[in-house]
Amino acid sequence: MTYTIELLNMVKAKHGLGSDYQLAKKLGVSTARVSNWMKAKCAMDWDTAFQVADLIGIDDQKVVYGLLKDKYENPRIINALQQGAPA
């Protein structure tokens, strides 16, 4: 399971949403977009990710680092981003 799917499932659980259609309405996106996320065809965009963070009450930084692996396949990029910006 991807982090994107995990986030979407947390929104559904917290807000009592029984379908992807209801989830799409809650997020203000198309059902096709939610379907693509749920099928792991693509990762959630950053704006929606931060909206989700607000909806479920989790820290933005946790969302950013959680989505890194969904968005970037190159482990070198992930490692560089996780180590933070140079001083």
N, C-alpha and C positions, 0 to 999 in steps of 0.2 A: 504494500500500500504506500502511495506517495504521501508526502506531507500535505500537499494540496487536498487530497481526498480526506485526510485526517481532519484538516481544518473545516472542510465542508460538512463532514459528519458531526463535528462539534457544534456548528451553527444549527444544524437540523435538530440535534438533541436538546440544546439549550432553549430553543425557541419553539419546540414541539411541531416541527415541520415534517409532515409525513411523506412528502414527495419532492422530487427534484424541481417540479414546476413551482411549488411553494417557495423553495429555496431560491430559485431564479428571481421570483417576484421580490423576495426579501432583499436580495442583493442588487436588484435593478439591472439584471443582465438577461440575455436570452436563454431559453431552455437548451438551445443547441450548445451554447458556451458551457453551461453547467454539465451537459452530457459529455462534452470533450474533456472537461476536467475530471469527471468521474471515471472516464475510460482511460485516463492518464495519457491522452493524446497531446496535451500541452499543460504547462503549469499556469497557475493563476497569475494575473498581472499584479503589479505592486499596489496600485490604488485599491483594487478589490481586496487584496491581502490585508491592507491596513484597515479597511472597512470591517473585515471579518475579525481582526484583532479587537476592534472596538466592540463589536457585537458579542464576543465571547469573553472579553475582559482579560486578554493576555498582552504581554509586553511586545512592542513593535520589534525590538531586537530579537526576541525569540522567533517571531515570524520571519524576519529577514534570514536568520541563519538556518531556520528550518526549510525555507524555500530554496536556498542556494543549491542543494543537491537536485531539486526538481528542475531548476532552471539551467544549470550548467553541468555538463557531463565531465569536463576536464578537471581531474582532481587537483591539478596545480592551481587552477583558478580558485577553487573552493578553499584550498589551504591558504592561499595568499589573502583572500577576503576575510577568512576567519582570524587571521593573525592581526588584522587591523591596519589602519593607515600608518605609513612611516612617520616618524617624529620630525 
